[in-house]
Amino acid sequence: MRKTIYLLLALLALTTSCSDKKNDFTLKGKISGLSSDTLLVYYQVPEYKLDTIFCKDGVFEYNMEPDTITMFSLIFNAEESMPIFAEKGQTVLLTGTTQEPEIQGQGDNQLMNEILALLRNTPERKIKHVVDSLMQANNQSFTNIYLFDKYYASAQEPDYKHMEKLVNSLSGNIKDSPYFMLLQPKLEDLSDNNKTQSIHSLIGKDRQGKDFKWGEIRDRYILLDFWASWNPQSVAEQDSLVSVIKALKKEKFQICSISLDLDKEAWLKASDRDTTQWKQICDFKGWNQPLVKGQNIQSLPSNLLLDKNKRIIARDIRGKELIDKVKELIQKDKEREKERQKKASKKKK
């Protein structure tokens, strides 16, 4: 009897193993130009999460079992990203270079390869027109998440009304993905010119482990900077903010860097810039950080510039443009204060 039970268990294990293999998705790659032997895997559909792939001389293999179609991106050298669409039982081959990767696969992977090849040969001035045409022609494809995020959501000056129109042209299965479901309410608000949202609260711990006190920041222009130690591009953005602080050190200006880190030690090691004018904050909830979800932050680095009443006045503003904008606002404040004093002086006379 015992021998029969063991036999049944062994058979069940073998059956489960075979079944799992049939449901696996496999990504095989050989990419040249990598600056590291570790690739970051950023899942976007059906949920947000992170994973890593270890490779040797650019060669790697990655296996996972998707419940439904799963979209994730490989991050190359902190800047380049490659979207991959995983379906049960499929194998995809990724070759080429970090600048010009090639995908060999089926469905959305094949379509993505064709789209990338087309966009590489498209003049910059025509990119948006081609992207719009691609999204409308393939409105049932998950490639639209990549296209929309890269060419619209990450734009320096987003055209919210046009973005809303594009989203409305997509099929139901794409609009129901977590990416667009989070985005749609925000687009509706912004397309109605509701660009004076206020940030009423900011929850997190500072580097000393104390609760961050949002209410204590008053009468200052504030840059909310979203980043993470695992995202090299946003770490580089942190480095560039040093020059912003130096340029505005005598002004009423504050940076609050909000980390999407989950690992406290990694965050503390990478966030050694905690000063009076620059605060580092983390609640270790990653993409589930309330402000990140509330403002539909979909990529890193991202930022919000707030006025003295903590209302959003600009998004994803950087470098000289940021410095000039803050100086311009402060100069206008000074001019208004002079005018107020003149009027008060006249009344006294």
C-alpha positions in Angstrom: 0.0 0.0 0.0 2.8 2.4 1.0 4.7 1.5 -2.2 1.5 2.4 -4.2 1.2 5.8 -2.4 4.9 6.6 -3.2 4.3 5.7 -6.8 1.2 7.9 -7.1 3.1 10.8 -5.5 6.1 10.4 -7.9 3.7 10.3 -10.8 1.9 13.4 -9.6 5.2 15.2 -9.2 6.3 14.2 -12.7 2.9 15.3 -14.2 3.1 18.6 -12.4 6.7 19.2 -13.6 5.7 18.4 -17.2 2.6 20.7 -16.9 4.7 23.5 -15.4 7.2 23.2 -18.3 4.4 23.5 -20.9 3.2 26.7 -19.1 6.6 28.2 -18.8 7.7 31.3 -20.8 11.4 31.4 -21.7 13.5 34.4 -22.7 16.9 33.6 -24.1 19.3 36.4 -24.8 22.7 37.3 -26.2 23.2 41.1 -26.0 26.4 43.0 -26.6 27.2 46.4 -25.0 26.0 45.6 -21.5 27.8 47.5 -18.7 26.9 45.0 -16.0 26.3 41.3 -15.6 22.9 42.0 -14.0 19.7 43.1 -15.8 16.8 44.6 -14.0 13.4 43.1 -14.8 10.5 45.6 -14.3 7.1 43.9 -14.5 4.2 46.2 -15.6 1.3 43.8 -16.5 -0.6 42.3 -14.7 1.2 43.8 -11.6 4.2 46.0 -10.8 7.2 44.1 -9.3 10.9 43.7 -9.8 13.3 40.9 -10.5 16.9 40.4 -11.7 18.6 38.4 -14.4 22.3 37.4 -14.1 24.2 37.0 -17.4 27.7 36.1 -18.4 29.3 37.9 -21.4 25.8 39.1 -22.4 24.3 35.6 -22.4 21.3 34.8 -20.2 18.2 32.7 -19.9 15.1 33.7 -17.9 12.1 31.4 -17.1 8.8 32.3 -15.6 5.2 31.0 -15.6 2.7 33.7 -16.6 -0.9 33.4 -15.4 -2.1 35.5 -18.3 -0.1 37.7 -20.8 2.6 39.3 -18.8 4.5 42.4 -19.8 7.9 43.2 -18.4 10.8 45.4 -19.5 14.6 44.7 -19.3 16.6 47.7 -18.3 19.9 48.0 -20.2 22.7 50.2 -18.8 20.3 52.3 -16.7 18.8 54.0 -19.8 17.6 51.7 -22.5 14.6 49.5 -21.9 13.3 46.5 -23.9 9.6 45.4 -23.5 9.0 41.7 -23.5 5.5 40.0 -23.7 5.3 36.7 -22.0 2.7 34.0 -22.8 2.4 30.4 -21.7 4.6 28.0 -23.6 6.4 30.6 -25.7 10.1 31.1 -26.2 11.5 34.5 -27.2 15.1 35.1 -28.4 16.7 38.5 -27.7 19.9 39.4 -29.7 21.8 42.4 -31.0 23.1 45.3 -29.0 21.7 47.4 -26.2 21.2 50.2 -28.7 19.6 48.1 -31.4 18.1 44.9 -29.8 16.2 42.4 -31.9 13.3 40.2 -30.7 12.5 36.9 -32.3 9.1 35.7 -31.2 5.4 35.6 -31.8 2.5 38.0 -31.3 3.3 41.2 -29.6 7.0 40.4 -29.5 7.2 40.2 -33.3 5.1 43.4 -33.5 7.4 45.1 -31.1 10.5 44.2 -33.1 8.9 45.6 -36.3 7.9 48.8 -34.4 11.4 49.4 -33.0 12.9 48.9 -36.4 10.5 51.4 -37.9 11.0 54.0 -35.2 14.8 53.8 -35.5 14.5 54.9 -39.1 11.9 57.6 -38.5 13.1 61.3 -38.3 12.6 62.9 -34.9 10.1 65.4 -36.2 7.8 62.6 -37.4 8.1 60.2 -34.4 4.8 61.3 -32.7 2.8 61.0 -35.9 4.2 57.5 -36.5 3.5 56.5 -32.9 -0.1 57.7 -33.1 -0.6 55.7 -36.3 0.9 52.6 -34.8 -1.2 52.8 -31.7 -4.4 53.2 -33.7 -3.6 50.5 -36.2 -2.7 48.0 -33.3 -5.2 49.1 -30.7 -5.5 45.6 -29.2 -1.8 45.2 -28.6 0.1 45.6 -25.3 2.9 47.3 -27.3 0.8 50.5 -26.8 1.9 50.6 -23.1 5.5 50.9 -24.2 4.7 53.5 -26.9 2.5 55.6 -24.7 4.8 55.5 -21.7 8.0 56.4 -23.8 6.6 59.0 -26.1 3.7 60.6 -24.1 3.7 59.9 -20.4 7.4 60.7 -20.1 7.3 63.8 -22.2 8.6 67.1 -20.7 5.4 68.9 -21.6 2.6 66.3 -21.9 -0.4 67.1 -24.1 -3.0 65.7 -21.8 -6.0 66.1 -24.1 -4.3 64.3 -27.0 -3.1 61.6 -24.5 -6.7 61.1 -23.4 -7.9 60.8 -27.0 -5.2 58.2 -27.7 -6.2 56.1 -24.6 -9.9 56.2 -25.7 -8.9 54.8 -29.1 -7.5 51.6 -27.5 -9.4 48.4 -27.1 -11.0 47.3 -23.8 -8.3 44.7 -22.8 -5.6 47.3 -23.1 -7.5 50.1 -21.3 -8.2 47.6 -18.5 -4.5 46.9 -17.9 -3.2 48.3 -14.6 -1.1 50.9 -16.4 -4.0 52.6 -18.2 -6.5 52.0 -15.4 -4.3 54.1 -13.1 -3.6 56.7 -15.8 -7.2 57.4 -17.0 -8.6 59.2 -14.0 -5.5 61.4 -13.9 -5.8 62.2 -17.6 -9.4 63.2 -17.3 -8.5 65.6 -14.5 -5.5 67.1 -16.3 -7.3 67.4 -19.7 -9.9 69.6 -18.0 -7.0 72.0 -17.1 -7.1 70.9 -13.5 -3.4 71.6 -13.1 -3.5 73.2 -9.7 -3.7 70.0 -7.6 -2.4 70.4 -4.1 -0.2 67.9 -2.3 -1.8 67.7 1.1 0.3 65.1 2.7 3.6 63.2 2.3 4.2 60.2 4.5 7.6 58.5 5.1 10.7 58.2 7.3 13.8 60.3 7.0 17.3 58.9 7.2 17.2 59.1 11.0 14.1 56.9 11.1 11.9 59.8 12.1 8.5 60.6 10.6 8.8 63.2 7.9 6.9 66.4 8.9 5.3 67.7 5.7 3.5 70.5 7.5 6.7 72.1 8.7 7.8 73.0 5.1 6.3 76.5 4.6 6.8 79.4 2.3 9.1 77.5 -0.1 9.1 76.1 -3.6 9.4 72.4 -3.4 10.7 69.8 -5.8 9.3 66.3 -5.1 11.9 64.0 -6.7 10.9 60.3 -7.2 13.8 57.8 -7.5 15.2 54.5 -6.3 18.7 53.1 -5.6 17.9 50.2 -8.0 17.3 52.6 -10.9 20.7 53.9 -12.1 19.1 56.6 -14.2 17.3 58.1 -11.2 20.5 57.8 -9.1 22.2 59.9 -11.9 19.4 62.3 -11.6 20.1 62.6 -7.9 23.7 63.5 -8.7 22.5 66.2 -11.1 20.4 67.8 -8.4 23.5 68.7 -6.5 24.1 71.6 -9.0 20.5 72.7 -8.5 20.9 72.9 -4.8 24.1 74.9 -5.2 22.4 77.3 -7.6 19.4 77.8 -5.3 21.0 77.5 -1.9 20.1 81.1 -1.0 16.6 80.8 -2.2 13.4 79.6 -0.6 13.7 76.2 -2.2 13.4 72.6 -0.9 14.0 69.2 -2.5 12.2 66.2 -1.0 13.5 63.0 -2.6 11.0 60.2 -2.3 12.5 56.8 -2.7 10.7 53.7 -4.1 13.2 51.4 -2.4 12.2 48.3 -0.5 15.6 47.6 1.0 16.5 50.0 3.8 20.2 49.4 3.7 20.4 50.0 -0.1 18.4 53.2 0.3 20.6 54.5 3.2 23.7 53.8 1.2 22.5 55.6 -1.9 20.8 58.6 -0.1 23.6 60.3 1.7 22.6 63.8 0.6 20.3 64.6 3.6 20.7 68.3 4.3 18.5 71.2 5.5 17.5 72.1 2.0 17.3 68.5 0.7 15.4 65.7 2.5 15.5 62.0 1.7 12.2 60.1 2.5 11.2 56.5 2.2 8.2 54.4 3.4 9.5 51.1 1.8 6.3 50.5 -0.1 7.8 50.8 -3.6 5.3 51.5 -6.3 2.5 51.3 -3.6 3.7 54.6 -2.0 0.5 56.6 -1.7 1.8 59.7 -3.5 3.3 57.6 -6.2 0.0 55.9 -6.8 -2.0 59.1 -6.4 0.1 61.0 -9.0 0.3 58.0 -11.3 4.1 58.0 -11.3 4.9 55.3 -13.9 8.6 55.6 -14.5 11.8 56.9 -12.8 13.1 59.4 -12.5 10.1 61.7 -12.1 9.4 64.9 -10.3 6.8 67.5 -9.4 7.5 71.2 -8.7 5.2 72.8 -6.1 4.5 76.4 -5.4 4.5 77.9 -1.9 1.0 76.6 -1.4 2.1 73.1 -2.3 0.2 73.2 -5.6 1.7 71.4 -8.6 3.0 73.9 -11.1 5.3 71.7 -13.3 6.1 68.1 -13.9 9.4 66.5 -14.9 11.4 69.7 -14.9 15.2 69.5 -14.7 18.5 71.2 -14.8 18.8 74.7 -16.1 15.1 74.8 -16.8 14.3 74.0 -13.2 16.8 76.6 -11.8 15.5 79.3 -14.2 11.8 78.5 -13.3 12.4 78.8 -9.6 14.4 82.0 -9.9 11.7 83.5 -12.1 9.0 82.6 -9.5 11.0 84.0 -6.7 11.7 87.2 -8.6 8.0 87.6 -9.3 7.3 87.1 -5.5 9.8 89.9 -4.7 8.2 92.2 -7.3 4.7 91.5 -5.8 6.1 92.2 -2.3 7.6 95.5 -3.4 4.3 96.5 -5.0 2.4 95.5 -1.8 4.8 97.6 0.3 4.3 100.6 -2.0 0.6 100.4 -1.7 0.7 100.0 2.0 3.1 103.1 2.2 0.6 105.2 0.1 -2.3 104.3 2.4 -0.3 105.4 5.5 0.3 108.8 3.8 
